[in-house]
């Protein structure tokens, strides 16, 4: 597992607004060191500050996801040992809401499959200038999730999975009235006032893949 402090990279930058933005924890799934270095260079040039951890195995990824607790995951599209669909499934299951952005060297139908499975975006390695904006957009879309408590986040996920209130209450060990109160609080904090809107938002931020909603 390789760690890079993006602020320490020896890359010239222009005047930065990064002081106004929080330092990010970026987890990169990449087995080619040169490709990782190019992505890190682009992040620095885009005034994205923070710490980048690179892994190239499933074991390393799961460990980093648990211990490093990233704000965003960047994943190579076609690692032999850990494919992008595996990364998306693991993140959706264990850290829902963390955006996964694909880094790909080629455009093919598998990218569409990954986007349908919950990837936030994709960036080609030939056009890494999109990486900084893609990260900022993905985090901006997910920022409202910080207003929710863990219980409210779980209610949102289960609502988006299509569970009725009675089943949500039973599975979470709470009363129906409490489940309804949580759903109402979620709507208020997200500024979304109907069930369809909650489902669309949950899919958009990767809490659930479209096929389960």
PyMOL commands that set and color helices and strands:
alter all, ss='L'
color gray80, all
select helices_A, chain A and resi 6-8+18-20+33-45+58-67+84-94+109-117+125-127+130-147+150-160+165-172+176-190+195-204+210-212
alter helices_A, ss='H'
color red, helices_A
select strands_A, chain A and resi 2-5+24-29+50-55+72-76+99-104+121-124
alter strands_A, ss='S'
color yellow, strands_A
deselect
rebuild
show_as cartoon
